[in-house]
Amino acid sequence: MTPAAAAAAGSGSGSPERLRIRAGNPGPYTLDGTNTWVVGRDPAYVIDPGPALPEHIEAIVGALADRGGLGAILLTHDHPDHAEGVEPLRARLPAPVAAARGAVDVRLADGDRLGPLRVIATPGHAPDHLAFLAGRACFTGDAVLGTGSVFVAPLPGAMAAYLEGLRRLRALDPGVLCPGHGPPVAEAGAKLDEYLAHRAARERRLVAGLDDGLRSVDDLLARVWAEVPPPLRLAAAVTLEAHLDKLDGDGRLPPGVERRRYDGPAGGAAP
């Protein structure tokens, strides 16, 4: 395990030991790479084995050898940058896989527990998105990043569900956020408040644009997401659709607004 691939994290008050192993897949959507988290010991639990990069899988295997083996692999969601490493890791260390959907050994739902981890449903970025709480450490996947914000899936109800998930996490009062991308966040409450305020500000700017008569996706993006760099424009458009869906559900969407369907990017970061 190289210093660039792994960073130790203190256990925090009332939380099991944890280790962050960063994959070598940096990019506009993955920031400095996908974080794999190894939690506890005797056995340890892996959250998001990340991409199927041999050096990354080797780093995870090495960390588990120092921590009494592998109890289970848990997924915050099944986007490839978080889940692609499942099979390569299981080929080295057979263990059950637990997630909210897919061909898994353990199907997880809100309130379930596995090892030291409690499951918190946080849909929005993806329909199957989960967060995991261990003591006061919250493993947020792509619901909350260490830097920047995330895209929200352009699916019916996704934005409303995402905001509700953030409010639930805030009410749990975690001591530290351990995200799927970016560094850990010690000021967990402030970060969650920041995320909620950011989405509220985007909605206010969007409503103002609609009140001014803007109706096309391009015009709304130019007004509300004007600062977004070109590599993140698709993510902004995806999140715009999620905001429009929420306004529609709230009965606040005027007629004639352009709507688009997207498959969406597979990473986390977005404006």
Order of alpha helices (4+ residues) and beta strands (2+ residues): beta-beta-beta-beta-alpha-beta-alpha-alpha-beta-beta-beta-beta-beta-beta-beta-alpha-beta-alpha-alpha-alpha-beta
